[in-house]
């Protein structure tokens, strides 16, 4: 299991957090997604393998919520 918390500067509302949680949560192998609009962060847990961080980052970019360079 892998876990990563990333900054996503353009989280502005509940709709943003819902979209991120739904879209990322639909990836097979992702076990938990928690988006927080106040801290503008997303914490994701997934099974590694089969899922690699790059697949998750690509989806975040595709849906309009790219992770910032200051990943934790």
Helices and strands as residue ranges (DSSP letters): E 2-7, H 14-25, E 30-36, E 41-46, H 53-62
